[in-house]
């Protein structure tokens, strides 16, 4: 016959694993959300320039012409 203590033990283990993983997800989620806006990243100054049509870019464009 089956041993009822073994089934209860296994059920408790699976319940503990499920609760532990849910607690872990909750802890990670609360840690990754900034609180009260105090940890907002500062905006970076806009870089000057950006895309520049240089000689090497023009050379690439010439090679892609069909």
CHARMM internal coordinates of N, CA and C (Angstrom, degrees):
IC EDIT
DIST 1 N 1 CA 1.4491
DIST 1 CA 1 C 1.5257
ANGL 1 N 1 CA 1 C 110.49
DIST 1 C 2 N 1.3234
ANGL 1 CA 1 C 2 N 113.63
DIHE 1 N 1 CA 1 C 2 N 164.75
DIST 2 N 2 CA 1.4588
ANGL 1 C 2 N 2 CA 119.52
DIHE 1 CA 1 C 2 N 2 CA 179.44
DIST 2 CA 2 C 1.5206
ANGL 2 N 2 CA 2 C 110.49
DIHE 1 C 2 N 2 CA 2 C -78.96
DIST 2 C 3 N 1.2739
ANGL 2 CA 2 C 3 N 114.44
DIHE 2 N 2 CA 2 C 3 N 146.52
DIST 3 N 3 CA 1.4577
ANGL 2 C 3 N 3 CA 120.48
DIHE 2 CA 2 C 3 N 3 CA 177.61
DIST 3 CA 3 C 1.5252
ANGL 3 N 3 CA 3 C 108.10
DIHE 2 C 3 N 3 CA 3 C -92.03
DIST 3 C 4 N 1.3537
ANGL 3 CA 3 C 4 N 119.73
DIHE 3 N 3 CA 3 C 4 N 112.92
DIST 4 N 4 CA 1.4636
ANGL 3 C 4 N 4 CA 121.10
DIHE 3 CA 3 C 4 N 4 CA -176.81
DIST 4 CA 4 C 1.5179
ANGL 4 N 4 CA 4 C 113.30
DIHE 3 C 4 N 4 CA 4 C -65.29
DIST 4 C 5 N 1.3229
ANGL 4 CA 4 C 5 N 118.34
DIHE 4 N 4 CA 4 C 5 N -26.10
DIST 5 N 5 CA 1.4540
ANGL 4 C 5 N 5 CA 120.86
DIHE 4 CA 4 C 5 N 5 CA -179.93
DIST 5 CA 5 C 1.5333
ANGL 5 N 5 CA 5 C 110.23
DIHE 4 C 5 N 5 CA 5 C -67.34
DIST 5 C 6 N 1.3206
ANGL 5 CA 5 C 6 N 117.93
DIHE 5 N 5 CA 5 C 6 N -36.15
DIST 6 N 6 CA 1.4579
ANGL 5 C 6 N 6 CA 122.03
DIHE 5 CA 5 C 6 N 6 CA 179.34
DIST 6 CA 6 C 1.5263
ANGL 6 N 6 CA 6 C 110.44
DIHE 5 C 6 N 6 CA 6 C -65.26
DIST 6 C 7 N 1.3290
ANGL 6 CA 6 C 7 N 118.24
DIHE 6 N 6 CA 6 C 7 N -43.35
DIST 7 N 7 CA 1.4526
ANGL 6 C 7 N 7 CA 121.45
DIHE 6 CA 6 C 7 N 7 CA 179.57
DIST 7 CA 7 C 1.5227
ANGL 7 N 7 CA 7 C 111.13
DIHE 6 C 7 N 7 CA 7 C -65.08
DIST 7 C 8 N 1.3017
ANGL 7 CA 7 C 8 N 116.70
DIHE 7 N 7 CA 7 C 8 N -41.88
DIST 8 N 8 CA 1.4599
ANGL 7 C 8 N 8 CA 120.24
DIHE 7 CA 7 C 8 N 8 CA 178.70
DIST 8 CA 8 C 1.5230
ANGL 8 N 8 CA 8 C 109.96
DIHE 7 C 8 N 8 CA 8 C -63.52
DIST 8 C 9 N 1.3043
ANGL 8 CA 8 C 9 N 117.33
DIHE 8 N 8 CA 8 C 9 N -41.49
DIST 9 N 9 CA 1.4546
ANGL 8 C 9 N 9 CA 121.90
DIHE 8 CA 8 C 9 N 9 CA 179.87
DIST 9 CA 9 C 1.5306
ANGL 9 N 9 CA 9 C 110.31
DIHE 8 C 9 N 9 CA 9 C -63.03
DIST 9 C 10 N 1.3202
ANGL 9 CA 9 C 10 N 116.41
DIHE 9 N 9 CA 9 C 10 N -43.65
DIST 10 N 10 CA 1.4564
ANGL 9 C 10 N 10 CA 120.83
DIHE 9 CA 9 C 10 N 10 CA 179.72
DIST 10 CA 10 C 1.5296
ANGL 10 N 10 CA 10 C 110.59
DIHE 9 C 10 N 10 CA 10 C -65.07
DIST 10 C 11 N 1.3122
ANGL 10 CA 10 C 11 N 116.97
DIHE 10 N 10 CA 10 C 11 N -41.09
DIST 11 N 11 CA 1.4639
ANGL 10 C 11 N 11 CA 120.61
DIHE 10 CA 10 C 11 N 11 CA 178.69
DIST 11 CA 11 C 1.5207
ANGL 11 N 11 CA 11 C 110.86
DIHE 10 C 11 N 11 CA 11 C -63.66
DIST 11 C 12 N 1.3185
ANGL 11 CA 11 C 12 N 116.15
DIHE 11 N 11 CA 11 C 12 N -42.49
DIST 12 N 12 CA 1.4710
ANGL 11 C 12 N 12 CA 119.29
DIHE 11 CA 11 C 12 N 12 CA 178.64
DIST 12 CA 12 C 1.5256
ANGL 12 N 12 CA 12 C 111.23
DIHE 11 C 12 N 12 CA 12 C -64.10
DIST 12 C 13 N 1.3205
ANGL 12 CA 12 C 13 N 116.42
DIHE 12 N 12 CA 12 C 13 N -38.07
DIST 13 N 13 CA 1.4619
ANGL 12 C 13 N 13 CA 119.99
DIHE 12 CA 12 C 13 N 13 CA 177.77
DIST 13 CA 13 C 1.5224
ANGL 13 N 13 CA 13 C 111.07
DIHE 12 C 13 N 13 CA 13 C -63.08
DIST 13 C 14 N 1.3272
ANGL 13 CA 13 C 14 N 116.78
DIHE 13 N 13 CA 13 C 14 N -46.94
DIST 14 N 14 CA 1.4627
ANGL 13 C 14 N 14 CA 120.09
DIHE 13 CA 13 C 14 N 14 CA -179.95
DIST 14 CA 14 C 1.5214
ANGL 14 N 14 CA 14 C 111.39
DIHE 13 C 14 N 14 CA 14 C -65.16
DIST 14 C 15 N 1.3204
ANGL 14 CA 14 C 15 N 116.88
DIHE 14 N 14 CA 14 C 15 N -36.44
DIST 15 N 15 CA 1.4567
ANGL 14 C 15 N 15 CA 120.73
DIHE 14 CA 14 C 15 N 15 CA 176.48
DIST 15 CA 15 C 1.5303
ANGL 15 N 15 CA 15 C 110.49
DIHE 14 C 15 N 15 CA 15 C -64.18
DIST 15 C 16 N 1.3193
ANGL 15 CA 15 C 16 N 116.87
DIHE 15 N 15 CA 15 C 16 N -42.25
DIST 16 N 16 CA 1.4691
ANGL 15 C 16 N 16 CA 121.20
DIHE 15 CA 15 C 16 N 16 CA 179.67
DIST 16 CA 16 C 1.5273
ANGL 16 N 16 CA 16 C 110.77
DIHE 15 C 16 N 16 CA 16 C -65.68
DIST 16 C 17 N 1.3294
ANGL 16 CA 16 C 17 N 117.17
DIHE 16 N 16 CA 16 C 17 N -39.98
DIST 17 N 17 CA 1.4636
ANGL 16 C 17 N 17 CA 120.52
DIHE 16 CA 16 C 17 N 17 CA 179.05
DIST 17 CA 17 C 1.5257
ANGL 17 N 17 CA 17 C 109.99
DIHE 16 C 17 N 17 CA 17 C -64.43
DIST 17 C 18 N 1.3276
ANGL 17 CA 17 C 18 N 117.34
DIHE 17 N 17 CA 17 C 18 N -43.61
DIST 18 N 18 CA 1.4632
ANGL 17 C 18 N 18 CA 120.96
DIHE 17 CA 17 C 18 N 18 CA 179.01
DIST 18 CA 18 C 1.5138
ANGL 18 N 18 CA 18 C 112.16
DIHE 17 C 18 N 18 CA 18 C -63.16
DIST 18 C 19 N 1.3244
ANGL 18 CA 18 C 19 N 116.79
DIHE 18 N 18 CA 18 C 19 N -44.07
DIST 19 N 19 CA 1.4608
ANGL 18 C 19 N 19 CA 120.56
DIHE 18 CA 18 C 19 N 19 CA 179.85
DIST 19 CA 19 C 1.5273
ANGL 19 N 19 CA 19 C 110.76
DIHE 18 C 19 N 19 CA 19 C -67.84
DIST 19 C 20 N 1.3190
ANGL 19 CA 19 C 20 N 116.45
DIHE 19 N 19 CA 19 C 20 N -37.82
DIST 20 N 20 CA 1.4655
ANGL 19 C 20 N 20 CA 120.22
DIHE 19 CA 19 C 20 N 20 CA 179.05
DIST 20 CA 20 C 1.5148
ANGL 20 N 20 CA 20 C 112.25
DIHE 19 C 20 N 20 CA 20 C -65.70
DIST 20 C 21 N 1.3229
ANGL 20 CA 20 C 21 N 116.75
DIHE 20 N 20 CA 20 C 21 N -40.80
DIST 21 N 21 CA 1.4654
ANGL 20 C 21 N 21 CA 119.01
DIHE 20 CA 20 C 21 N 21 CA 179.40
DIST 21 CA 21 C 1.5279
ANGL 21 N 21 CA 21 C 110.89
DIHE 20 C 21 N 21 CA 21 C -69.42
DIST 21 C 22 N 1.3272
ANGL 21 CA 21 C 22 N 117.25
DIHE 21 N 21 CA 21 C 22 N -35.91
DIST 22 N 22 CA 1.4627
ANGL 21 C 22 N 22 CA 119.84
DIHE 21 CA 21 C 22 N 22 CA 176.90
DIST 22 CA 22 C 1.5250
ANGL 22 N 22 CA 22 C 110.64
DIHE 21 C 22 N 22 CA 22 C -65.86
DIST 22 C 23 N 1.3204
ANGL 22 CA 22 C 23 N 116.94
DIHE 22 N 22 CA 22 C 23 N -39.28
DIST 23 N 23 CA 1.4649
ANGL 22 C 23 N 23 CA 120.63
DIHE 22 CA 22 C 23 N 23 CA 178.32
DIST 23 CA 23 C 1.5274
ANGL 23 N 23 CA 23 C 110.85
DIHE 22 C 23 N 23 CA 23 C -66.79
DIST 23 C 24 N 1.3117
ANGL 23 CA 23 C 24 N 116.81
DIHE 23 N 23 CA 23 C 24 N -37.23
DIST 24 N 24 CA 1.4672
ANGL 23 C 24 N 24 CA 120.62
DIHE 23 CA 23 C 24 N 24 CA 178.28
DIST 24 CA 24 C 1.5182
ANGL 24 N 24 CA 24 C 111.09
DIHE 23 C 24 N 24 CA 24 C -64.88
DIST 24 C 25 N 1.3051
ANGL 24 CA 24 C 25 N 117.06
DIHE 24 N 24 CA 24 C 25 N -44.34
DIST 25 N 25 CA 1.4668
ANGL 24 C 25 N 25 CA 121.21
DIHE 24 CA 24 C 25 N 25 CA 178.52
DIST 25 CA 25 C 1.5186
ANGL 25 N 25 CA 25 C 110.28
DIHE 24 C 25 N 25 CA 25 C -62.77
DIST 25 C 26 N 1.3193
ANGL 25 CA 25 C 26 N 117.50
DIHE 25 N 25 CA 25 C 26 N -41.30
DIST 26 N 26 CA 1.4612
ANGL 25 C 26 N 26 CA 120.81
DIHE 25 CA 25 C 26 N 26 CA 179.11
DIST 26 CA 26 C 1.5248
ANGL 26 N 26 CA 26 C 110.88
DIHE 25 C 26 N 26 CA 26 C -64.80
DIST 26 C 27 N 1.3257
ANGL 26 CA 26 C 27 N 117.53
DIHE 26 N 26 CA 26 C 27 N -39.90
DIST 27 N 27 CA 1.4628
ANGL 26 C 27 N 27 CA 120.81
DIHE 26 CA 26 C 27 N 27 CA 179.89
DIST 27 CA 27 C 1.5241
ANGL 27 N 27 CA 27 C 111.12
DIHE 26 C 27 N 27 CA 27 C -66.26
DIST 27 C 28 N 1.3167
ANGL 27 CA 27 C 28 N 116.89
DIHE 27 N 27 CA 27 C 28 N -40.79
DIST 28 N 28 CA 1.4685
ANGL 27 C 28 N 28 CA 120.25
DIHE 27 CA 27 C 28 N 28 CA 179.18
DIST 28 CA 28 C 1.5221
ANGL 28 N 28 CA 28 C 110.50
DIHE 27 C 28 N 28 CA 28 C -67.62
DIST 28 C 29 N 1.3232
ANGL 28 CA 28 C 29 N 116.87
DIHE 28 N 28 CA 28 C 29 N -40.26
DIST 29 N 29 CA 1.4659
ANGL 28 C 29 N 29 CA 120.79
DIHE 28 CA 28 C 29 N 29 CA -178.56
DIST 29 CA 29 C 1.5205
ANGL 29 N 29 CA 29 C 111.15
DIHE 28 C 29 N 29 CA 29 C -65.76
DIST 29 C 30 N 1.3097
ANGL 29 CA 29 C 30 N 118.39
DIHE 29 N 29 CA 29 C 30 N -40.17
DIST 30 N 30 CA 1.4685
ANGL 29 C 30 N 30 CA 119.94
DIHE 29 CA 29 C 30 N 30 CA -179.29
DIST 30 CA 30 C 1.5207
ANGL 30 N 30 CA 30 C 110.99
DIHE 29 C 30 N 30 CA 30 C -73.22
DIST 30 C 31 N 1.3124
ANGL 30 CA 30 C 31 N 117.71
DIHE 30 N 30 CA 30 C 31 N -28.54
DIST 31 N 31 CA 1.4610
ANGL 30 C 31 N 31 CA 120.40
DIHE 30 CA 30 C 31 N 31 CA 179.73
DIST 31 CA 31 C 1.5213
ANGL 31 N 31 CA 31 C 111.63
DIHE 30 C 31 N 31 CA 31 C -74.68
DIST 31 C 32 N 1.3416
ANGL 31 CA 31 C 32 N 118.27
DIHE 31 N 31 CA 31 C 32 N -31.63
DIST 32 N 32 CA 1.4603
ANGL 31 C 32 N 32 CA 120.83
DIHE 31 CA 31 C 32 N 32 CA -175.56
DIST 32 CA 32 C 1.5266
ANGL 32 N 32 CA 32 C 112.84
DIHE 31 C 32 N 32 CA 32 C -85.25
DIST 32 C 33 N 1.3333
ANGL 32 CA 32 C 33 N 119.13
DIHE 32 N 32 CA 32 C 33 N -11.68
DIST 33 N 33 CA 1.4593
ANGL 32 C 33 N 33 CA 122.19
DIHE 32 CA 32 C 33 N 33 CA 179.53
DIST 33 CA 33 C 1.5234
ANGL 33 N 33 CA 33 C 108.89
DIHE 32 C 33 N 33 CA 33 C -92.08
DIST 33 C 34 N 1.3469
ANGL 33 CA 33 C 34 N 118.84
DIHE 33 N 33 CA 33 C 34 N 122.97
DIST 34 N 34 CA 1.4582
ANGL 33 C 34 N 34 CA 119.99
DIHE 33 CA 33 C 34 N 34 CA -179.86
DIST 34 CA 34 C 1.5325
ANGL 34 N 34 CA 34 C 111.28
DIHE 33 C 34 N 34 CA 34 C -65.48
DIST 34 C 35 N 1.3131
ANGL 34 CA 34 C 35 N 116.94
DIHE 34 N 34 CA 34 C 35 N 142.38
DIST 35 N 35 CA 1.4492
ANGL 34 C 35 N 35 CA 123.12
DIHE 34 CA 34 C 35 N 35 CA -178.48
DIST 35 CA 35 C 1.5207
ANGL 35 N 35 CA 35 C 110.44
DIHE 34 C 35 N 35 CA 35 C -102.49
DIST 35 C 36 N 1.3181
ANGL 35 CA 35 C 36 N 118.21
DIHE 35 N 35 CA 35 C 36 N 132.97
DIST 36 N 36 CA 1.4681
ANGL 35 C 36 N 36 CA 125.72
DIHE 35 CA 35 C 36 N 36 CA 172.90
DIST 36 CA 36 C 1.5227
ANGL 36 N 36 CA 36 C 114.73
DIHE 35 C 36 N 36 CA 36 C 56.64
DIST 36 C 37 N 1.2814
ANGL 36 CA 36 C 37 N 118.65
DIHE 36 N 36 CA 36 C 37 N 16.45
DIST 37 N 37 CA 1.4559
ANGL 36 C 37 N 37 CA 121.28
DIHE 36 CA 36 C 37 N 37 CA 177.33
DIST 37 CA 37 C 1.5150
ANGL 37 N 37 CA 37 C 113.64
DIHE 36 C 37 N 37 CA 37 C 69.97
DIST 37 C 38 N 1.3210
ANGL 37 CA 37 C 38 N 118.33
DIHE 37 N 37 CA 37 C 38 N 5.99
DIST 38 N 38 CA 1.4561
ANGL 37 C 38 N 38 CA 121.61
DIHE 37 CA 37 C 38 N 38 CA -178.42
DIST 38 CA 38 C 1.5243
ANGL 38 N 38 CA 38 C 111.52
DIHE 37 C 38 N 38 CA 38 C -70.79
DIST 38 C 39 N 1.3037
ANGL 38 CA 38 C 39 N 117.26
DIHE 38 N 38 CA 38 C 39 N -27.13
DIST 39 N 39 CA 1.4525
ANGL 38 C 39 N 39 CA 119.56
DIHE 38 CA 38 C 39 N 39 CA -176.65
DIST 39 CA 39 C 1.5221
ANGL 39 N 39 CA 39 C 112.30
DIHE 38 C 39 N 39 CA 39 C -105.10
DIST 39 C 40 N 1.3280
ANGL 39 CA 39 C 40 N 117.50
DIHE 39 N 39 CA 39 C 40 N 27.99
DIST 40 N 40 CA 1.4577
ANGL 39 C 40 N 40 CA 119.99
DIHE 39 CA 39 C 40 N 40 CA 177.10
DIST 40 CA 40 C 1.5174
ANGL 40 N 40 CA 40 C 109.89
DIHE 39 C 40 N 40 CA 40 C -70.15
DIST 40 C 41 N 1.3163
ANGL 40 CA 40 C 41 N 117.61
DIHE 40 N 40 CA 40 C 41 N 135.50
DIST 41 N 41 CA 1.4666
ANGL 40 C 41 N 41 CA 118.92
DIHE 40 CA 40 C 41 N 41 CA 178.53
DIST 41 CA 41 C 1.5261
ANGL 41 N 41 CA 41 C 110.78
DIHE 40 C 41 N 41 CA 41 C -70.54
DIST 41 C 42 N 1.3082
ANGL 41 CA 41 C 42 N 115.04
DIHE 41 N 41 CA 41 C 42 N 144.53
DIST 42 N 42 CA 1.4550
ANGL 41 C 42 N 42 CA 119.89
DIHE 41 CA 41 C 42 N 42 CA 177.75
DIST 42 CA 42 C 1.5203
ANGL 42 N 42 CA 42 C 109.13
DIHE 41 C 42 N 42 CA 42 C -73.69
DIST 42 C 43 N 1.3295
ANGL 42 CA 42 C 43 N 116.09
DIHE 42 N 42 CA 42 C 43 N 145.46
DIST 43 N 43 CA 1.4552
ANGL 42 C 43 N 43 CA 119.63
DIHE 42 CA 42 C 43 N 43 CA 178.91
DIST 43 CA 43 C 1.5177
ANGL 43 N 43 CA 43 C 109.67
DIHE 42 C 43 N 43 CA 43 C -74.00
DIST 43 C 44 N 1.3062
ANGL 43 CA 43 C 44 N 114.87
DIHE 43 N 43 CA 43 C 44 N 138.06
DIST 44 N 44 CA 1.4545
ANGL 43 C 44 N 44 CA 119.93
DIHE 43 CA 43 C 44 N 44 CA 178.41
DIST 44 CA 44 C 1.5195
ANGL 44 N 44 CA 44 C 109.39
DIHE 43 C 44 N 44 CA 44 C -80.34
DIST 44 C 45 N 1.2955
ANGL 44 CA 44 C 45 N 115.14
DIHE 44 N 44 CA 44 C 45 N 148.20
DIST 45 N 45 CA 1.4528
ANGL 44 C 45 N 45 CA 119.63
DIHE 44 CA 44 C 45 N 45 CA 175.98
DIST 45 CA 45 C 1.5208
ANGL 45 N 45 CA 45 C 108.66
DIHE 44 C 45 N 45 CA 45 C -66.37
DIST 45 C 46 N 1.3056
ANGL 45 CA 45 C 46 N 116.85
DIHE 45 N 45 CA 45 C 46 N 141.29
DIST 46 N 46 CA 1.4567
ANGL 45 C 46 N 46 CA 121.06
DIHE 45 CA 45 C 46 N 46 CA -177.85
DIST 46 CA 46 C 1.5265
ANGL 46 N 46 CA 46 C 109.00
DIHE 45 C 46 N 46 CA 46 C -67.41
DIST 46 C 47 N 1.3165
ANGL 46 CA 46 C 47 N 115.01
DIHE 46 N 46 CA 46 C 47 N 130.81
DIST 47 N 47 CA 1.4590
ANGL 46 C 47 N 47 CA 120.11
DIHE 46 CA 46 C 47 N 47 CA -179.62
DIST 47 CA 47 C 1.5190
ANGL 47 N 47 CA 47 C 109.59
DIHE 46 C 47 N 47 CA 47 C -71.20
DIST 47 C 48 N 1.2826
ANGL 47 CA 47 C 48 N 114.87
DIHE 47 N 47 CA 47 C 48 N 144.14
DIST 48 N 48 CA 1.4541
ANGL 47 C 48 N 48 CA 120.93
DIHE 47 CA 47 C 48 N 48 CA 175.76
DIST 48 CA 48 C 1.5191
ANGL 48 N 48 CA 48 C 108.28
DIHE 47 C 48 N 48 CA 48 C -81.36
DIST 48 C 49 N 1.2917
ANGL 48 CA 48 C 49 N 116.24
DIHE 48 N 48 CA 48 C 49 N 144.86
DIST 49 N 49 CA 1.4514
ANGL 48 C 49 N 49 CA 120.14
DIHE 48 CA 48 C 49 N 49 CA 174.97
DIST 49 CA 49 C 1.5017
ANGL 49 N 49 CA 49 C 112.43
DIHE 48 C 49 N 49 CA 49 C 97.87
DIST 49 C 50 N 1.3145
ANGL 49 CA 49 C 50 N 116.36
DIHE 49 N 49 CA 49 C 50 N -98.59
DIST 50 N 50 CA 1.4489
ANGL 49 C 50 N 50 CA 120.70
DIHE 49 CA 49 C 50 N 50 CA -174.51
DIST 50 CA 50 C 1.5133
ANGL 50 N 50 CA 50 C 109.54
DIHE 49 C 50 N 50 CA 50 C 90.84
DIST 50 C 51 N 1.3091
ANGL 50 CA 50 C 51 N 117.25
DIHE 50 N 50 CA 50 C 51 N -130.67
DIST 51 N 51 CA 1.4617
ANGL 50 C 51 N 51 CA 121.36
DIHE 50 CA 50 C 51 N 51 CA 179.71
DIST 51 CA 51 C 1.5211
ANGL 51 N 51 CA 51 C 109.85
DIHE 50 C 51 N 51 CA 51 C -70.27
DIST 51 C 52 N 1.3183
ANGL 51 CA 51 C 52 N 114.88
DIHE 51 N 51 CA 51 C 52 N 129.63
DIST 52 N 52 CA 1.4644
ANGL 51 C 52 N 52 CA 119.57
DIHE 51 CA 51 C 52 N 52 CA 178.03
DIST 52 CA 52 C 1.5245
ANGL 52 N 52 CA 52 C 108.48
DIHE 51 C 52 N 52 CA 52 C -129.25
DIST 52 C 53 N 1.2915
ANGL 52 CA 52 C 53 N 115.05
DIHE 52 N 52 CA 52 C 53 N 131.97
DIST 53 N 53 CA 1.4608
ANGL 52 C 53 N 53 CA 120.74
DIHE 52 CA 52 C 53 N 53 CA 178.88
DIST 53 CA 53 C 1.5239
ANGL 53 N 53 CA 53 C 108.10
DIHE 52 C 53 N 53 CA 53 C -84.47
DIST 53 C 54 N 1.3211
ANGL 53 CA 53 C 54 N 115.19
DIHE 53 N 53 CA 53 C 54 N 90.84
DIST 54 N 54 CA 1.4617
ANGL 53 C 54 N 54 CA 120.46
DIHE 53 CA 53 C 54 N 54 CA -178.45
DIST 54 CA 54 C 1.5309
ANGL 54 N 54 CA 54 C 109.25
DIHE 53 C 54 N 54 CA 54 C -95.66
DIST 54 C 55 N 1.3187
ANGL 54 CA 54 C 55 N 115.94
DIHE 54 N 54 CA 54 C 55 N 176.27
DIST 55 N 55 CA 1.4533
ANGL 54 C 55 N 55 CA 121.39
DIHE 54 CA 54 C 55 N 55 CA -178.44
DIST 55 CA 55 C 1.5212
ANGL 55 N 55 CA 55 C 110.89
DIHE 54 C 55 N 55 CA 55 C -62.92
DIST 55 C 56 N 1.2914
ANGL 55 CA 55 C 56 N 117.24
DIHE 55 N 55 CA 55 C 56 N -38.90
DIST 56 N 56 CA 1.4661
ANGL 55 C 56 N 56 CA 119.13
DIHE 55 CA 55 C 56 N 56 CA -178.16
DIST 56 CA 56 C 1.5304
ANGL 56 N 56 CA 56 C 111.06
DIHE 55 C 56 N 56 CA 56 C -70.90
DIST 56 C 57 N 1.3254
ANGL 56 CA 56 C 57 N 118.34
DIHE 56 N 56 CA 56 C 57 N -29.94
DIST 57 N 57 CA 1.4629
ANGL 56 C 57 N 57 CA 121.73
DIHE 56 CA 56 C 57 N 57 CA 175.03
DIST 57 CA 57 C 1.5221
ANGL 57 N 57 CA 57 C 109.92
DIHE 56 C 57 N 57 CA 57 C -70.45
DIST 57 C 58 N 1.3316
ANGL 57 CA 57 C 58 N 116.92
DIHE 57 N 57 CA 57 C 58 N -41.98
DIST 58 N 58 CA 1.4640
ANGL 57 C 58 N 58 CA 120.50
DIHE 57 CA 57 C 58 N 58 CA 176.52
DIST 58 CA 58 C 1.5317
ANGL 58 N 58 CA 58 C 110.86
DIHE 57 C 58 N 58 CA 58 C -60.60
DIST 58 C 59 N 1.3337
ANGL 58 CA 58 C 59 N 116.26
DIHE 58 N 58 CA 58 C 59 N -39.64
DIST 59 N 59 CA 1.4547
ANGL 58 C 59 N 59 CA 120.83
DIHE 58 CA 58 C 59 N 59 CA 178.38
DIST 59 CA 59 C 1.5197
ANGL 59 N 59 CA 59 C 110.53
DIHE 58 C 59 N 59 CA 59 C -62.55
DIST 59 C 60 N 1.3154
ANGL 59 CA 59 C 60 N 117.03
DIHE 59 N 59 CA 59 C 60 N -41.55
DIST 60 N 60 CA 1.4602
ANGL 59 C 60 N 60 CA 120.80
DIHE 59 CA 59 C 60 N 60 CA 177.83
DIST 60 CA 60 C 1.5269
ANGL 60 N 60 CA 60 C 110.84
DIHE 59 C 60 N 60 CA 60 C -63.31
DIST 60 C 61 N 1.3133
ANGL 60 CA 60 C 61 N 116.79
DIHE 60 N 60 CA 60 C 61 N -43.85
DIST 61 N 61 CA 1.4628
ANGL 60 C 61 N 61 CA 120.22
DIHE 60 CA 60 C 61 N 61 CA 179.14
DIST 61 CA 61 C 1.5321
ANGL 61 N 61 CA 61 C 111.00
DIHE 60 C 61 N 61 CA 61 C -60.93
DIST 61 C 62 N 1.3193
ANGL 61 CA 61 C 62 N 116.91
DIHE 61 N 61 CA 61 C 62 N -37.45
DIST 62 N 62 CA 1.4801
ANGL 61 C 62 N 62 CA 119.54
DIHE 61 CA 61 C 62 N 62 CA 178.60
DIST 62 CA 62 C 1.5183
ANGL 62 N 62 CA 62 C 111.01
DIHE 61 C 62 N 62 CA 62 C -64.67
DIST 62 C 63 N 1.3267
ANGL 62 CA 62 C 63 N 118.39
DIHE 62 N 62 CA 62 C 63 N -34.97
DIST 63 N 63 CA 1.4665
ANGL 62 C 63 N 63 CA 121.04
DIHE 62 CA 62 C 63 N 63 CA -179.00
DIST 63 CA 63 C 1.5176
ANGL 63 N 63 CA 63 C 112.51
DIHE 62 C 63 N 63 CA 63 C -74.83
DIST 63 C 64 N 1.3336
ANGL 63 CA 63 C 64 N 117.96
DIHE 63 N 63 CA 63 C 64 N -19.36
DIST 64 N 64 CA 1.4628
ANGL 63 C 64 N 64 CA 120.24
DIHE 63 CA 63 C 64 N 64 CA -177.72
DIST 64 CA 64 C 1.5198
ANGL 64 N 64 CA 64 C 112.76
DIHE 63 C 64 N 64 CA 64 C -93.50
DIST 64 C 65 N 1.3214
ANGL 64 CA 64 C 65 N 118.25
DIHE 64 N 64 CA 64 C 65 N -3.99
DIST 65 N 65 CA 1.4560
ANGL 64 C 65 N 65 CA 119.87
DIHE 64 CA 64 C 65 N 65 CA 178.82
DIST 65 CA 65 C 1.5165
ANGL 65 N 65 CA 65 C 110.50
DIHE 64 C 65 N 65 CA 65 C -66.36
DIST 65 C 66 N 1.3149
ANGL 65 CA 65 C 66 N 117.10
DIHE 65 N 65 CA 65 C 66 N 138.18
DIST 66 N 66 CA 1.4624
ANGL 65 C 66 N 66 CA 121.25
DIHE 65 CA 65 C 66 N 66 CA -179.31
DIST 66 CA 66 C 1.4939
ANGL 66 N 66 CA 66 C 109.77
DIHE 65 C 66 N 66 CA 66 C -101.01
END
COOR INIT
IC SEED 1 N 1 CA 1 C
IC BUILD
